[in-house]
Amino acid sequence: NKDKWHQGNLDTVQRLHDLGFKVTVTGGMKAIDIAKFKGLPVYTFISGRAIAKADEPAKAAKAFQDAITNTFIEQAIGQTEVSS
């Protein structure tokens, strides 16, 4: 499968979380990949080359921040409401 973040990998993220791990997702990450993780308990995303080697690294970093916010804002709000 050419898609690095296919369903099998997404299922692994959930299984690792279910075992008690705080899951960090890294390796070939692009901002567009973040949405695939919606609803999954990801602790951290790490992106190196996609930001460091971008023509405009600050713009690439902002794209990651925006993708994470847009994908996980509802999850974050729900967690805040539960913990309040």
Residue pairs with C-beta under 8 A, 6 or more apart in sequence:
1 8
4 27
4 28
4 33
5 25
5 33
5 36
5 37
10 36
10 37
10 40
13 23
13 25
13 37
13 40
13 41
13 42
14 40
14 41
16 23
17 23
17 40
17 41
22 43
22 44
23 40
23 41
23 42
23 43
24 42
24 43
24 44
24 45
24 46
25 37
25 42
25 44
25 45
25 46
26 45
26 46
26 47
26 48
29 45
29 46
29 47
29 50
29 64
30 47
30 50
31 47
31 50
31 60
31 63
31 64
31 66
31 67
32 67
34 45
34 64
34 67
34 68
34 71
35 67
35 70
35 71
37 45
37 71
38 71
38 72
39 75
42 72
45 64
45 68
47 64
50 60
50 64
51 57
51 60
51 61
51 64
54 60
